[in-house]
Amino acid sequence: GEALHLDVSHVITAEPGQYDDLGLASLPDQEAHQGPLGGLHTALLHLSQNEPKSDWCALVSCDMAGIRREWLAALWQARTAESRVVAFGPEPWDTMFALYHRDLLPQVERRLKDGKRSMWRFIEAAPHVCVPHPDDWHQTISINTPDDLARYLKQRTRARGAGESDGS
């Protein structure tokens, strides 16, 4: 099949220029306060308007640390001609580390208009492929506080001391 090519080009943000100090190109939400589905809407809209050769968008939460490139490659390899979402799941669905097809834009817009913003319900309503979580998925952590960051750095130091690679 087609090889995985990663081009991290934009971070979806609540406000324009929110991460300019980090040197990251940002796209502000098209509609404020719509949660992750609003972020997906912004990403798919950008893809449809600016990336004519790309059919897929990888959505990765900004607070997720410890992710591995091979996990994204596993999702990429699991795509089918019919699938429009490829995600780890289903207990729970990892909606913020998943692949979404450009064809989903009308469904996203309809759900936003109807106030239906549940990402896992969106996945279940779309043609999807469920990929079992990788064995080392437990190494991910959401970093939302200084304590979360300290815990992640401690875990990462331990893993490196044991000779493991963190994949980043």
Contacts in CASP RR format, 6 or more apart in sequence:
PFRMAT RR
TARGET T0000
AUTHOR 0000-0000-0000
METHOD contacts of the structure
MODEL  1
GEALHLDVSHVITAEPGQYDDLGLASLPDQEAHQGPLGGLHTALLHLSQN
EPKSDWCALVSCDMAGIRREWLAALWQARTAESRVVAFGPEPWDTMFALY
HRDLLPQVERRLKDGKRSMWRFIEAAPHVCVPHPDDWHQTISINTPDDLA
RYLKQRTRARGAGESDGS
4 72 0 8 1.000
4 73 0 8 1.000
4 76 0 8 1.000
4 77 0 8 1.000
6 58 0 8 1.000
6 69 0 8 1.000
6 72 0 8 1.000
9 25 0 8 1.000
10 24 0 8 1.000
10 25 0 8 1.000
10 26 0 8 1.000
10 27 0 8 1.000
10 43 0 8 1.000
10 46 0 8 1.000
11 18 0 8 1.000
11 19 0 8 1.000
11 24 0 8 1.000
11 25 0 8 1.000
11 26 0 8 1.000
11 27 0 8 1.000
11 62 0 8 1.000
12 26 0 8 1.000
12 27 0 8 1.000
12 28 0 8 1.000
12 29 0 8 1.000
12 39 0 8 1.000
12 42 0 8 1.000
12 43 0 8 1.000
13 19 0 8 1.000
13 26 0 8 1.000
13 27 0 8 1.000
13 28 0 8 1.000
13 29 0 8 1.000
14 28 0 8 1.000
14 29 0 8 1.000
14 32 0 8 1.000
15 28 0 8 1.000
16 26 0 8 1.000
16 28 0 8 1.000
17 26 0 8 1.000
17 28 0 8 1.000
18 26 0 8 1.000
18 28 0 8 1.000
19 26 0 8 1.000
20 26 0 8 1.000
27 42 0 8 1.000
27 43 0 8 1.000
27 46 0 8 1.000
28 42 0 8 1.000
29 38 0 8 1.000
29 39 0 8 1.000
29 41 0 8 1.000
29 42 0 8 1.000
30 38 0 8 1.000
30 39 0 8 1.000
30 41 0 8 1.000
30 42 0 8 1.000
30 45 0 8 1.000
31 38 0 8 1.000
31 41 0 8 1.000
31 112 0 8 1.000
34 41 0 8 1.000
34 112 0 8 1.000
34 117 0 8 1.000
35 117 0 8 1.000
36 59 0 8 1.000
36 61 0 8 1.000
36 95 0 8 1.000
36 96 0 8 1.000
36 117 0 8 1.000
36 119 0 8 1.000
37 108 0 8 1.000
37 111 0 8 1.000
37 112 0 8 1.000
37 117 0 8 1.000
37 118 0 8 1.000
37 119 0 8 1.000
37 122 0 8 1.000
38 108 0 8 1.000
38 112 0 8 1.000
38 117 0 8 1.000
39 59 0 8 1.000
40 57 0 8 1.000
40 59 0 8 1.000
40 100 0 8 1.000
40 104 0 8 1.000
40 108 0 8 1.000
40 119 0 8 1.000
41 105 0 8 1.000
41 108 0 8 1.000
41 109 0 8 1.000
41 112 0 8 1.000
43 57 0 8 1.000
43 59 0 8 1.000
43 100 0 8 1.000
44 57 0 8 1.000
44 100 0 8 1.000
44 102 0 8 1.000
44 104 0 8 1.000
44 105 0 8 1.000
44 108 0 8 1.000
45 105 0 8 1.000
47 54 0 8 1.000
47 57 0 8 1.000
47 102 0 8 1.000
48 102 0 8 1.000
48 105 0 8 1.000
54 102 0 8 1.000
55 101 0 8 1.000
55 102 0 8 1.000
55 103 0 8 1.000
56 76 0 8 1.000
56 79 0 8 1.000
56 99 0 8 1.000
56 100 0 8 1.000
56 101 0 8 1.000
56 102 0 8 1.000
57 99 0 8 1.000
57 100 0 8 1.000
57 101 0 8 1.000
57 102 0 8 1.000
58 72 0 8 1.000
58 75 0 8 1.000
58 98 0 8 1.000
58 99 0 8 1.000
59 95 0 8 1.000
59 96 0 8 1.000
59 97 0 8 1.000
59 98 0 8 1.000
59 99 0 8 1.000
59 100 0 8 1.000
60 67 0 8 1.000
60 96 0 8 1.000
60 97 0 8 1.000
61 96 0 8 1.000
61 97 0 8 1.000
61 142 0 8 1.000
63 142 0 8 1.000
63 143 0 8 1.000
63 144 0 8 1.000
64 96 0 8 1.000
64 97 0 8 1.000
64 140 0 8 1.000
64 141 0 8 1.000
64 142 0 8 1.000
64 143 0 8 1.000
65 140 0 8 1.000
65 141 0 8 1.000
65 142 0 8 1.000
65 143 0 8 1.000
65 152 0 8 1.000
66 139 0 8 1.000
66 140 0 8 1.000
66 141 0 8 1.000
66 152 0 8 1.000
66 156 0 8 1.000
66 166 0 8 1.000
66 167 0 8 1.000
66 168 0 8 1.000
67 97 0 8 1.000
67 140 0 8 1.000
67 168 0 8 1.000
68 134 0 8 1.000
68 136 0 8 1.000
68 166 0 8 1.000
68 167 0 8 1.000
68 168 0 8 1.000
69 167 0 8 1.000
70 134 0 8 1.000
70 167 0 8 1.000
71 88 0 8 1.000
71 97 0 8 1.000
71 134 0 8 1.000
71 137 0 8 1.000
72 97 0 8 1.000
72 99 0 8 1.000
74 131 0 8 1.000
74 134 0 8 1.000
75 86 0 8 1.000
75 87 0 8 1.000
75 88 0 8 1.000
75 98 0 8 1.000
75 99 0 8 1.000
75 131 0 8 1.000
76 86 0 8 1.000
76 99 0 8 1.000
78 86 0 8 1.000
78 129 0 8 1.000
78 131 0 8 1.000
79 86 0 8 1.000
79 99 0 8 1.000
79 129 0 8 1.000
80 129 0 8 1.000
82 127 0 8 1.000
83 101 0 8 1.000
83 127 0 8 1.000
83 128 0 8 1.000
83 129 0 8 1.000
84 100 0 8 1.000
84 101 0 8 1.000
84 103 0 8 1.000
84 104 0 8 1.000
84 126 0 8 1.000
84 127 0 8 1.000
84 128 0 8 1.000
85 98 0 8 1.000
85 99 0 8 1.000
85 100 0 8 1.000
85 101 0 8 1.000
85 104 0 8 1.000
85 122 0 8 1.000
85 123 0 8 1.000
85 126 0 8 1.000
85 127 0 8 1.000
85 128 0 8 1.000
85 129 0 8 1.000
86 98 0 8 1.000
86 99 0 8 1.000
86 128 0 8 1.000
86 129 0 8 1.000
86 131 0 8 1.000
87 93 0 8 1.000
87 94 0 8 1.000
87 95 0 8 1.000
87 97 0 8 1.000
87 98 0 8 1.000
87 99 0 8 1.000
87 123 0 8 1.000
87 128 0 8 1.000
87 129 0 8 1.000
87 130 0 8 1.000
87 131 0 8 1.000
88 94 0 8 1.000
88 97 0 8 1.000
88 98 0 8 1.000
88 130 0 8 1.000
88 131 0 8 1.000
88 132 0 8 1.000
88 133 0 8 1.000
88 134 0 8 1.000
88 137 0 8 1.000
89 130 0 8 1.000
89 131 0 8 1.000
89 132 0 8 1.000
89 133 0 8 1.000
90 124 0 8 1.000
90 130 0 8 1.000
92 120 0 8 1.000
93 119 0 8 1.000
93 120 0 8 1.000
93 123 0 8 1.000
93 124 0 8 1.000
94 133 0 8 1.000
95 119 0 8 1.000
95 120 0 8 1.000
95 122 0 8 1.000
95 123 0 8 1.000
96 119 0 8 1.000
98 123 0 8 1.000
104 126 0 8 1.000
107 122 0 8 1.000
107 125 0 8 1.000
107 126 0 8 1.000
108 122 0 8 1.000
111 117 0 8 1.000
111 122 0 8 1.000
116 122 0 8 1.000
139 155 0 8 1.000
139 159 0 8 1.000
139 166 0 8 1.000
141 148 0 8 1.000
141 151 0 8 1.000
141 152 0 8 1.000
141 155 0 8 1.000
142 148 0 8 1.000
143 149 0 8 1.000
143 152 0 8 1.000
156 166 0 8 1.000
159 166 0 8 1.000
160 166 0 8 1.000
END
